[in-house]
Structure formats: structure tokens, C-alpha cells
Amino acid sequence: MNTEKQIEFDKVKEIWAELAITGYAKDVIANTGVILNEMELRKQLRDTTNSRMMLEKLGTPPFQNVTEMKEILMLAQRGDCLTPYQLERVEKVLVVVERLKDYLARGKQYENPIAYYEENLDALPQLREEINRQIRNEAVDDRASKALFEVRTQMMRTEEAMKQKAEQIIRNNKECMSDTYYTLRNGRICVPVKKEYKFRIPGSTIDKSSTGSTFFIEPVGVAKHFEELQLLRIEEDNEVYKILYTLTAMVSEAIPYMEEDMKMIEKLDFLFSKGKLSLELDCVEPAINLERKIVLREARHPLMDKAVNVPLNFALGRTERGIVITGPNTGGKTVAIKTVMLNNYMAQCGLHVTCKEANLCMNSNYLCDIGDGQNLQENLSTFSAHIKNVLDVLHAVNKESFVIMDELGSGTDPAEGMGIAVAILEELRKSEANFLVTTHYPEIKEYAKKTEQIVNARMTFDKETLRPTYQMIIGEAGESCAFYIADRLGMPARMLQTAVAAAYGEEAVSLYHFSNEAILNKPSGTKIAKVKKTKNQAKYATEYQIGDSVMVYPDKKIGIVCEPVNEKGVLRVQIASRKIWINQKRVKLHVKAEDLYPEDYDFSIIFDSVRDRKIHHDMERKYTEEVIVHEKKDL
């Protein structure tokens, strides 16, 4: 089980880590857990209080992330020459150390113990001043040494002499030049000479134009100055490296002091991050006890908006070890148990808590079962995951544990769930641990009422506004308020009375008084459109009989009815030598059969072929393998 995640301490850590500057402090925050040593816990809480007092008196201290600085010192220690950029980073860290010393020194006037960490910091002023004097803008300054200044001055003179020489040659040979300005080619100063005059200007051809009409020549006089400049550059590099190696050696000698400075910066960053969190969440220092007592006055969940959060007053451990919290859904039961455990957990991590006042006990471990815990990967249902978590809790619980469980016994048959909930509570009671559980089972309320060291508590609910008040009253059992909510939302009294009788028996109905006497209105909704039934065959049979002579429209052909109208209003008519199926609406009676044929007339003479009549005759007299094939109806 991940207790920190379930009670949302991981989110508190995210806020806390944002208030830290150094990578070290962020790592310590990420790995922070409960402190089991009483002396260490009290020291950590004092540090949090003292750092907050310093922040309130003097503001935010100067800190800098020193991760890069550690890498630079490692390079210096193994003998690498530090670059001007790296030396500037060293100088900036020393500036931070100096400012931090000043910040802490000012805190001594308040006799704050943290202020005396100033004595463990060494700003190394000589090293800082040397770097500041010799390194500027990530380069070695001209005046870093007398020799470097002279070399760079000579280099500037030589460069100027090269330019003047090139300009003089251009002025003296205007007719040979394709332009009036000298140019740089491959780092050399050249004059642009026309192709036809390239032999008039003594020197080396460095480049030519894309068309080949202009040659860029470095005159002999300019080349002489360039060679002199190259020698000066070598001399400059030697002097620069000499200065850099000297400063690197100074840094290398100061490594032990700087490492101590960085450790102190990281430690103080962590201490002040706790004070910043206390200010950020408006916390107070809790009192710590070993008597298994938990007292919170006006406690808040640190992640909830203060403007909407309702403070919680809570006490546990005077005579009781467990509290069973009941009340309506959305009544704040889960938030309440999270608030209690989260504040206790923060206190045991050396942090201040979000309360007006708190007296909290140390716990050997924090155990919880919150949420449905459904695990699709392990194919666990809500109830299975719930029971698995509960068993993990019961395996780890002891008399110094703090346990919270939400919706105890939920996710299964109510009767069986209630039984399991009672069994779990009994095990928790026997363990002598502090525990908070929430439930809806009325039987659990009765169990808590008659069991020693377990008490009921309820979250209050405003029946008029149908809103929870988020107040906990210890010593009283809560009710679900489902009947009152349903009544206010318009459920008829007769339905609610049926519900009360089903839940608590007929005798309980008289204890409830519902105001809503309305009946359920059943507005007429949309109706299903049914297909109208066709006229039955009997009606059609009176109009058309086998043998009737009919007129077939629109062709107005005369036919004889060979099959009467079926249930779909279709009849079969023989026209000439073929039989057709046709809707009765397209035919009209011409002459009735009784007027055309004598009584008991054999219509097979008209409708059947000679072959079929012969086969039919044979079938009546003897066995035959002949078959009469009728046409398939195509309607």
C-alpha cells in the first residue's frame, strides 16, 4: 500500500519541493519519511519553527543551486585548468556565501539558533577578490597582470600598424585597386588588386573574387606586422594560461572550505524550505506526545482552499482507541480521516501542521485503505482489492500504529459486508492501535456503542439545505439522511414510508414524518406508432371467389380468379395462358363464377395443364412417381 499517495502527502511534497533551491534539498524532500526517533523529531520540528521565524523577521535567504559547482571543484581537484566561465561560477557561489553569512549574522539579534550556522561558512574573500579582479565577462581581464596588459597593448599597436600600412598602399596605388578599402581574408589583412595589376603590388595572394577580376593580396609590409602579431598572440596565450592555472590552484587549495560551504548551503536550503512550507500553508508547530493521544483544533486539509474548507476539531486517545464515523454521502467523512492522518504524518516528518493547535502522538507506521482500489492488471474487483489491502493492514498493525479505513466492509452483500466489518474492527481493537473508520452499516454503530475503547462519531448534515456542514461530533452515531434528502427532493410520502418499513420494520414508520404528500406526476410522453392491420381474408373472400371473371387494370384485360385474396390483399388471376399475382385494388368484378359455371364445376379444366390433370388422375387411382410442380409465389 502507498500510504503517502492515499493520504495525498505526495502532493504536499510537490509543493514543498518547489520551495527548495538546491538539488540536494529536493532529493531529501522526495525521500522524506516519518521520523521514529523522538529526539531527532523534536530537533526537526524546532528547526522548522526557527527557520520560519527567520523568514518572518528577515525575509527569504540567498541560495543558489550548487550542483554545477561540485562538478567544477572535481575538475580543479584532478588538475584540469578551469575556464573563465567556470571561475566566474566559483566567484558567484562565494558571493552567495558572503550574503548568506550576512543574512544569518543579522538573525543573531533574535537569538535564533539557525543564525549561528553563519560561523560554519567561509566566504574566502581573498579567492573571490582575485577571481573578480582577473576574470570579467567570462574572459581574462586585460589588467589581470602587468605582462598581459603590455602584450595586449602591443597587439593593439601592431594591428593598428597593419591597417595603416594597408590603407597607405591603397592610397598610393589607386589605379591598381578595385576598391578603396582593405579587407580580411582567412584572418589576414588584404588589399583588393585588379587582375591586370597583380604583379605591381609585392606580397602574397591570399584569395581572389568569384569572377577572377580581383586578387586579394597581403602586402609584404602588412605580412611583416602579421608575423609579429602571431608571436604576440602566443605570448598572450601563455600569460592567460598562467593566470588561469594560478587561479585554478587557488580554487584547488580552497576545495575543503568550499565543500563545507556547499554542504551548509544545501542543509540550510532544506531547513528553510520547511519554514517556507509552514508559511505557504499557514501552519503551526505541533506538540508531540508518546501517550497515543491525537488532538487537533481547527484542522484543515493542506490541499483544500482555506476559503471553503471547514475546520475540523478532533480528539482521540483519552479513553478510546478507535472511532467509527458515520453520516451521509458527501458529508466529509473521507476528508476528515485524511485530514487527521495527513496532519499527523506531516508532524512526524518534522513539518508544521495545518491547524490552530495540535498535540500529536508518534506512530511506528501509518496504514490506510482508502478508495475502491480496483486493480485491472491483477484482475481484482473492488471488494477483492479492498480485502487484500485490509489484510496487508492487519498483518502490519501493532499498538503503535495509526490506521484509517474508508467505507469499511463495502463492495459486497450488505449482511456479509457488515459481518466482515465487525471482524476487522475487533482485530484492530485487539491490536490496541489508534484507528479511524467510516461506514454506513447501522449494525456497526451498535457494535461501537457497546464495545469498549471504540466510540461513534458523526459528520453533521443540514436537513433544511441538504448540505453537509463538515463538522464532526464524537460520541454520537450518524444517520444516512437518505430519507430526508429524498423527501426534500420530491419523493412522495407513501414511497418513503414503504422504504422505512423495508429498512427498519413497520413499527419504525411512525418515527418518521415526511412533508411531501404529492403523487408522482406521469406526463403523457411519446407513443409507439403501430402499423394498421390489413383487412382480413374473409372480407375479401366475399368479393372474389375462384372462377370469378374480373377486369384487370390498367390494361383492362379480362381474367379468371384462380386463387382468392390472401391476408395481404393479393389474389391470383389467370390471363390468357399465364397466371399473375395482383393486389385486389387493381381488379374489378366482371361476372361472378355462379353466373358462368354450373354448381360443382371442376376448375382444374381451366387452370391445370393436361399433363398435370393426368398425373392428378393417376394419383387418385394408383401409386405414381410423377410430380406436380406448382409455381413459386412471388409477392
C-alpha positions in Angstrom: 0.0 0.0 0.0 1.2 3.5 -0.8 0.1 5.5 2.3 1.7 8.8 1.2 -0.3 8.7 -2.1 -3.6 7.7 -0.5 -3.5 10.5 2.1 -2.0 12.9 -0.6 1.2 13.6 1.2 2.9 13.2 -2.2 1.1 16.3 -3.4 2.3 18.2 -0.3 5.8 17.1 -1.2 5.4 18.6 -4.7 4.5 22.0 -3.1 7.4 21.6 -0.7 10.0 20.7 -3.4 9.0 23.9 -5.4 10.1 26.0 -2.4 13.6 24.4 -2.3 16.5 25.7 -4.5 19.3 23.1 -4.4 19.1 19.7 -6.0 20.2 18.2 -2.7 17.2 19.7 -0.8 14.8 18.5 -3.5 16.2 14.9 -3.2 15.9 15.0 0.6 12.3 16.2 0.3 11.4 13.4 -2.2 12.8 10.8 0.3 11.4 12.3 3.5 9.5 9.8 5.7 8.3 9.6 9.2 10.9 10.0 12.0 10.9 7.3 14.6 13.5 8.8 17.0 11.8 11.2 19.4 14.9 13.4 19.9 15.5 13.7 16.2 11.8 14.5 15.6 11.8 17.3 18.2 15.0 18.7 16.7 13.5 18.8 13.2 10.3 20.5 14.4 12.5 23.1 16.2 14.4 23.7 13.0 11.2 24.2 11.1 10.0 26.7 13.7 13.3 28.6 13.8 13.6 28.8 10.0 10.0 30.2 9.8 10.9 32.8 12.5 13.9 33.9 10.4 11.8 34.1 7.3 9.3 36.3 9.1 11.9 38.6 10.5 14.5 38.8 7.7 12.7 37.6 4.5 14.0 34.9 2.1 17.7 34.0 2.4 20.0 34.0 -0.6 20.6 30.5 -2.0 21.9 29.0 -5.2 21.9 25.6 -6.7 25.5 24.2 -6.3 25.2 21.1 -8.4 27.4 22.7 -11.2 29.8 23.9 -8.6 30.5 20.4 -7.4 31.5 19.4 -11.0 33.8 22.4 -11.2 35.6 21.5 -8.0 36.0 18.0 -9.2 37.8 19.3 -12.3 40.1 21.5 -10.2 40.9 18.7 -7.9 42.1 16.4 -10.7 44.3 19.2 -12.1 42.3 20.4 -15.1 42.7 24.1 -15.9 39.4 25.9 -15.2 37.9 28.2 -17.8 37.0 31.8 -17.2 33.3 30.8 -17.2 33.9 28.1 -14.5 36.0 30.6 -12.4 33.1 33.1 -12.6 30.8 30.4 -11.3 33.1 29.9 -8.3 33.1 33.6 -7.6 29.3 33.8 -7.8 29.0 30.9 -5.2 31.4 32.8 -2.9 29.2 35.9 -3.3 26.2 33.8 -2.2 28.2 32.5 0.8 29.1 36.0 1.8 25.5 37.3 1.5 24.2 34.2 3.4 26.7 34.9 6.2 25.4 38.4 6.4 21.8 37.2 6.5 22.5 34.7 9.3 24.5 37.3 11.2 21.6 39.6 11.3 19.5 36.8 12.7 21.7 36.6 15.8 20.0 39.6 17.2 16.8 37.5 17.7 18.9 34.7 19.3 17.7 32.3 16.7 19.7 29.0 16.8 19.8 28.8 13.0 21.6 32.1 12.8 24.7 30.6 14.4 25.3 28.4 11.3 26.9 31.5 10.0 30.1 30.5 11.8 30.4 27.4 9.7 30.5 29.4 6.5 33.7 30.8 4.9 33.3 33.3 2.1 37.0 33.0 1.1 37.3 36.8 0.4 40.9 36.6 -1.0 39.9 34.0 -3.6 36.7 35.8 -4.5 38.6 39.1 -4.9 41.3 37.6 -7.1 38.8 35.9 -9.4 36.7 39.1 -9.5 39.8 41.2 -10.4 41.2 38.9 -13.1 38.1 37.5 -14.7 35.5 39.7 -16.4 32.6 38.7 -18.7 33.8 35.1 -18.9 37.3 36.2 -20.1 40.7 37.1 -18.5 40.8 40.8 -17.9 43.4 42.9 -19.7 44.8 44.1 -16.3 44.9 40.6 -14.7 48.7 41.0 -14.8 51.2 43.6 -15.9 52.7 41.3 -18.5 49.3 40.6 -20.1 48.4 44.2 -20.2 51.7 45.0 -22.0 51.3 42.2 -24.5 47.7 43.1 -25.4 48.7 46.8 -25.7 51.5 45.8 -28.1 49.0 43.6 -30.0 46.6 46.5 -30.5 49.5 48.7 -31.8 50.6 46.0 -34.2 47.0 45.5 -35.5 46.7 49.3 -36.0 50.0 49.4 -37.8 48.8 46.6 -40.2 45.7 48.6 -41.0 47.6 51.8 -41.6 50.1 50.0 -43.9 47.2 48.5 -45.9 45.5 51.9 -46.2 48.8 53.6 -47.3 49.3 51.0 -50.1 45.7 51.6 -51.3 46.2 55.4 -51.4 49.5 55.1 -53.2 48.2 52.7 -55.8 44.6 53.8 -56.5 44.7 52.9 -60.2 45.6 49.3 -59.3 42.8 48.9 -56.8 39.2 47.6 -57.4 38.0 49.2 -54.1 39.2 51.9 -51.7 39.0 49.6 -48.6 41.2 46.8 -47.3 39.5 43.5 -46.4 40.1 40.4 -44.3 40.7 37.1 -46.0 41.5 34.0 -43.9 42.3 36.2 -40.9 44.8 38.3 -42.9 44.5 42.0 -44.0 44.5 42.2 -47.8 44.2 44.9 -50.4 41.8 44.3 -53.5 44.0 44.5 -56.6 42.8 44.4 -60.2 43.8 41.3 -62.1 46.0 43.1 -64.6 48.0 44.9 -61.8 48.5 41.9 -59.5 52.3 42.0 -60.1 52.5 45.7 -59.3 51.8 45.1 -55.6 54.5 42.9 -53.9 53.0 40.4 -51.5 51.2 37.0 -51.2 47.9 36.3 -53.0 45.5 35.1 -50.3 42.2 34.9 -52.3 40.5 36.1 -55.5 37.0 37.1 -56.4 34.4 34.7 -57.9 34.8 36.3 -61.3 38.6 36.3 -61.1 38.8 40.0 -61.8 40.1 40.9 -58.3 43.0 39.5 -56.4 43.3 39.9 -52.6 46.9 40.4 -51.8 48.6 40.6 -48.4 51.4 43.3 -49.0 54.9 42.5 -47.7 54.8 45.3 -45.1 51.5 44.0 -43.7 52.8 40.4 -43.6 55.7 41.6 -41.5 53.4 43.0 -38.9 51.1 39.9 -39.1 54.1 37.7 -38.2 54.9 40.0 -35.3 51.2 39.8 -34.2 51.3 36.0 -34.2 54.2 35.9 -31.9 52.4 38.4 -29.5 49.3 36.1 -29.6 51.4 33.1 -28.5 52.8 35.3 -25.7 49.3 36.3 -24.7 48.1 32.7 -24.6 50.9 31.8 -22.4 50.2 34.6 -20.0 46.4 33.8 -20.0 47.1 30.1 -19.1 49.5 31.2 -16.4 46.8 33.3 -14.8 44.1 30.6 -15.2 46.3 27.9 -13.7 47.2 30.2 -10.8 43.5 30.8 -10.1 42.7 27.1 -10.5 45.4 26.3 -8.0 43.9 28.7 -5.5 40.5 27.1 -6.1 42.0 23.7 -5.6 43.5 24.7 -2.3 40.1 26.1 -1.2 38.2 22.9 -2.1 37.8 21.7 1.6 36.3 25.0 2.6 34.1 25.3 -0.4 32.8 21.8 0.1 31.8 22.7 3.6 30.2 25.9 2.4 28.1 23.9 -0.2 27.0 21.4 2.4 25.9 24.2 4.6 24.0 25.9 1.8 22.2 22.6 1.0 21.4 22.0 4.6 20.1 25.5 5.2 18.1 25.3 2.0 16.3 22.2 3.3 15.7 23.8 6.7 14.3 27.0 5.2 12.2 25.0 2.7 10.3 23.7 5.8 9.8 27.2 7.1 8.6 28.3 3.7 6.1 25.5 3.6 4.8 26.4 7.0 4.2 30.0 5.8 2.8 28.8 2.5 0.2 26.6 4.2 -0.3 28.8 7.3 0.8 26.1 9.7 1.7 25.9 13.4 4.2 23.8 15.3 2.5 20.7 16.9 3.2 19.3 20.3 4.5 15.7 20.3 3.5 13.0 22.8 4.1 9.3 23.3 0.8 8.7 25.1 -1.2 7.7 21.9 -3.2 11.0 22.0 -4.3 13.0 19.0 -5.8 16.4 19.5 -6.5 18.8 16.6 -8.2 22.2 16.9 -9.5 23.7 13.7 -7.5 21.4 11.5 -7.6 21.8 7.7 -6.6 19.6 4.8 -3.5 21.4 3.5 -4.5 20.9 -0.2 -8.0 22.4 0.2 -8.8 26.1 -0.3 -8.9 27.9 3.1 -11.9 29.9 1.9 -14.1 26.9 1.5 -12.5 24.4 3.9 -14.4 23.9 7.2 -12.0 23.5 10.2 -12.2 20.1 12.0 -12.0 19.6 15.7 -10.8 16.1 16.7 -9.6 14.2 19.7 -8.6 10.6 20.1 -6.8 8.6 22.8 -8.2 9.8 26.1 -10.1 6.6 26.8 -10.8 5.4 23.3 -8.5 3.9 20.6 -10.9 3.7 17.7 -13.6 6.0 16.2 -16.3 4.8 13.8 -17.5 7.8 11.7 -20.9 7.7 10.1 -23.0 10.1 8.2 -24.4 10.9 4.7 -22.5 10.7 1.5 -20.6 13.9 0.6 -20.7 14.6 4.3 -16.9 14.9 4.5 -16.1 11.6 6.2 -13.2 10.7 3.9 -11.8 14.2 4.0 -11.9 14.1 7.8 -9.9 10.9 8.2 -7.4 12.0 5.6 -7.0 15.4 7.4 -6.3 13.7 10.7 -3.8 11.3 9.3 -2.1 13.8 7.0 -1.5 16.3 9.7 -0.1 13.5 12.0 2.1 12.3 9.2 3.4 15.8 8.4 4.2 16.4 12.1 6.2 13.1 12.3 8.2 14.2 9.2 9.3 17.3 11.1 6.8 19.7 9.5 4.3 22.1 10.9 0.6 21.2 10.6 -2.4 23.0 9.2 -4.2 23.6 12.5 -4.7 26.3 15.1 -3.4 23.9 17.7 -2.2 20.3 17.7 -1.0 17.7 20.1 0.0 14.6 18.1 1.5 11.2 19.0 4.3 9.4 17.3 3.4 6.3 15.4 5.6 3.4 14.3 3.7 3.1 11.0 0.8 4.6 9.1 -1.7 2.2 7.5 -4.7 3.0 5.3 -7.3 1.6 3.0 -9.0 4.4 1.0 -10.8 4.3 -2.3 -12.1 1.3 -4.3 -8.6 0.1 -5.1 -9.8 -1.8 -8.1 -6.8 -3.3 -10.0 -7.5 -4.3 -13.6 -4.0 -5.6 -14.1 -4.3 -8.1 -11.2 -8.0 -8.8 -12.1 -9.1 -7.7 -8.7 -12.7 -6.4 -8.1 -13.4 -3.6 -5.8 -14.2 -5.9 -2.9 -11.2 -8.2 -3.6 -8.8 -5.3 -3.7 -10.4 -3.9 -0.5 -9.9 -7.1 1.4 -6.3 -7.5 0.1 -5.5 -4.0 1.4 -7.2 -4.8 4.7 -5.2 -8.0 5.2 -2.0 -6.1 4.5 -3.0 -3.6 7.2 -3.8 -6.3 9.7 -0.5 -8.1 9.1 1.4 -4.8 9.8 -0.6 -3.3 12.6 0.7 -3.0 16.2 -0.1 -1.0 19.2 1.9 2.0 17.9 0.2 2.1 14.5 -2.3 4.6 13.2 -4.9 3.1 10.9 -7.6 4.7 8.7 -10.2 2.8 6.6 -12.8 4.2 4.4 -16.2 2.6 3.7 -15.4 -0.5 5.9 -17.0 -3.7 4.5 -18.3 -2.1 1.3 -18.4 -3.7 -2.1 -20.3 -6.9 -1.3 -23.5 -8.3 0.1 -24.6 -5.9 2.9 -25.1 -8.7 5.5 -21.8 -10.3 4.8 -20.0 -7.0 4.5 -21.3 -5.9 7.9 -20.0 -9.1 9.4 -16.6 -8.7 7.9 -16.5 -5.0 9.1 -17.2 -6.1 12.7 -14.4 -8.8 12.4 -11.9 -6.2 11.1 -12.8 -3.7 13.9 -12.4 -6.4 16.5 -8.9 -7.2 15.2 -8.0 -3.5 15.2 -9.3 -3.2 18.8 -7.2 -6.1 19.9 -4.1 -4.6 18.3 -4.5 -1.5 20.6 -3.7 0.7 17.6 -5.3 4.1 17.0 -7.8 3.8 14.2 -10.5 5.8 12.3 -13.0 4.1 10.1 -16.0 5.3 8.1 -19.1 3.1 7.4 -22.8 3.2 6.5 -23.8 0.0 8.3 -26.2 0.7 11.3 -25.1 -2.6 12.9 -21.5 -1.1 13.1 -22.9 1.8 15.1 -24.4 -0.6 17.6 -21.2 -2.5 17.8 -19.2 0.7 18.5 -21.8 1.8 21.1 -21.4 -1.3 23.2 -17.7 -2.1 22.7 -15.0 -0.6 25.0 -12.3 1.7 23.5 -14.4 2.3 20.4 -16.8 5.3 20.0 -19.1 6.6 17.4 -18.8 9.9 15.6 -20.9 11.5 13.0 -20.5 14.2 10.4 -23.3 16.7 10.7 -25.7 17.5 7.9 -28.2 20.3 7.4 -31.5 18.7 6.7 -33.0 22.1 5.6 -30.4 23.0 3.0 -29.4 19.4 2.1 -25.8 20.4 2.6 -23.1 18.8 4.7 -21.6 21.1 7.4 -18.3 19.1 7.6 -18.4 19.1 11.4 -17.5 16.0 13.4 -19.3 15.2 16.7 -17.6 12.5 18.6 -19.8 10.3 20.8 -22.8 10.3 18.6 -23.8 7.9 15.7 -24.7 9.5 12.4 -27.6 8.7 10.1 -27.5 8.4 6.3 -30.2 11.1 5.9 -31.3 9.4 2.7 -35.0 9.5 3.6 -34.8 13.3 4.4 -32.9 14.0 1.2 -35.4 12.0 -0.9 -38.3 13.8 0.9 -36.9 17.3 0.2 -36.3 16.3 -3.5 -39.9 15.4 -4.0 -40.3 11.7 -3.3 -43.9 11.0 -2.2 -44.5 10.2 1.5 -46.1 6.8 0.6 -43.0 5.7 -1.1 -40.8 6.8 1.7 -43.0 5.0 4.3 -42.6 1.9 2.2 -38.8 2.4 2.2 -38.7 2.9 6.0 -40.8 -0.3 6.6 -38.5 -2.2 4.3 -35.4 -0.9 6.1 -36.4 -0.8 9.7 -39.8 -2.5 10.0 -43.4 -1.4 10.2 -43.0 -0.1 13.7 -40.4 2.5 12.6 -42.7 4.2 10.1 -44.4 6.3 12.8 -41.0 7.7 13.8 -40.6 9.5 10.5 -42.6 12.5 9.4 -42.4 13.4 5.7 -43.7 16.7 4.3 -44.2 15.8 0.7 -47.7 14.4 0.1 -47.6 14.8 -3.7 -48.1 12.0 -6.0 -45.9 11.1 -8.9 -47.0 13.1 -12.0 -46.9 11.0 -15.1 -46.9 13.3 -18.1 -48.0 11.9 -21.4 -44.9 11.1 -23.3 -44.4 9.9 -26.9 -46.2 6.8 -28.0 -45.3 4.0 -30.3 -46.7 4.2 -33.8 -48.3 0.9 -34.7 -48.8 -0.4 -38.2 -52.5 -0.7 -39.1 -53.7 -4.2 -39.6 -54.9 -5.1 -43.1 -58.4 -6.3 -43.7 -58.9 -9.9 -43.1 -59.1 -12.5 -45.8 -62.8 -13.3 -45.0 -63.8 -9.8 -46.2 -62.0 -10.2 -49.5 -63.4 -13.7 -49.9 -66.9 -12.4 -50.1 -65.9 -10.3 -53.1 -63.8 -12.6 -55.2 -64.3 -16.4 -55.5 -62.4 -18.9 -57.6 -63.9 -18.7 -61.1 -65.0 -15.1 -60.9 -64.4 -13.1 -64.1 -62.5 -9.9 -63.3 -61.3 -6.8 -65.1 -57.5 -6.2 -64.6 -56.4 -2.6 -64.6 -54.8 -0.5 -66.0 -54.6 -2.8 -69.1 -58.4 -3.7 -68.8 -57.8 -7.3 -69.6 -60.3 -10.0 -68.6 -59.1 -12.7 -66.3 -60.4 -15.6 -64.1 -59.7 -15.7 -60.4 -57.7 -18.9 -59.7 -56.8 -18.2 -56.0 -58.8 -16.0 -53.7 -57.5 -12.9 -51.8 -55.0 -13.7 -49.1 -54.3 -11.8 -45.8 -52.1 -9.3 -47.7 -55.0 -8.3 -50.0 -53.4 -10.1 -53.0 -55.2 -12.6 -55.3 -54.1 -14.7 -58.3 -55.7 -14.2 -61.7 -55.3 -16.2 -64.9 -55.0 -14.1 -68.0 -54.8 -16.0 -71.3 -52.2 -18.7 -70.7 -50.4 -17.2 -67.7 -51.2 -16.6 -64.0 -50.3 -13.5 -62.2 -50.4 -12.2 -58.5 -52.1 -8.8 -58.2 -53.4 -6.5 -55.5 -57.2 -6.7 -55.2 -57.3 -2.9 -55.6 -56.3 -3.3 -59.2 -59.1 -5.7 -60.2 -62.9 -5.2 -60.5 -65.5 -7.9 -60.6 -66.9 -8.5 -64.1 -69.1 -11.7 -63.8 -69.5 -13.9 -60.7 -68.5 -17.6 -61.0 -72.0 -18.8 -60.2 -73.3 -16.9 -63.3 -70.7 -18.5 -65.6 -70.3 -22.1 -64.4 -72.6 -24.8 -63.2 -72.5 -25.9 -59.5 -69.6 -28.2 -58.6 -67.7 -27.3 -61.8 -64.2 -28.7 -62.0 -62.0 -25.6 -62.4 -58.9 -27.7 -62.9 -60.0 -27.9 -66.6 -59.3 -24.2 -66.9 -56.3 -23.7 -64.6 -54.3 -27.0 -64.8 -52.4 -28.3 -67.8 -53.4 -31.6 -69.5 -50.2 -33.3 -68.1 -51.0 -32.2 -64.5 -54.6 -33.3 -64.8 -53.5 -36.7 -66.0 -50.9 -37.1 -63.2 -53.6 -36.0 -60.7 -56.0 -38.6 -62.1 -53.3 -41.3 -61.8 -52.5 -40.3 -58.2 -56.2 -40.9 -57.2 -56.1 -44.4 -58.7 -52.6 -45.8 -58.0 -49.1 -45.1 -56.9 -47.0 -43.0 -59.3 -43.6 -41.3 -59.2 -44.8 -38.4 -61.3 -44.7 -35.0 -59.5 -46.9 -31.9 -60.0 -44.8 -28.8 -59.8 -46.5 -25.6 -58.7 -45.1 -22.1 -59.5 -43.4 -20.3 -56.6 -45.4 -17.4 -55.3 -43.7 -14.1 -55.9 -45.5 -11.4 -54.0 
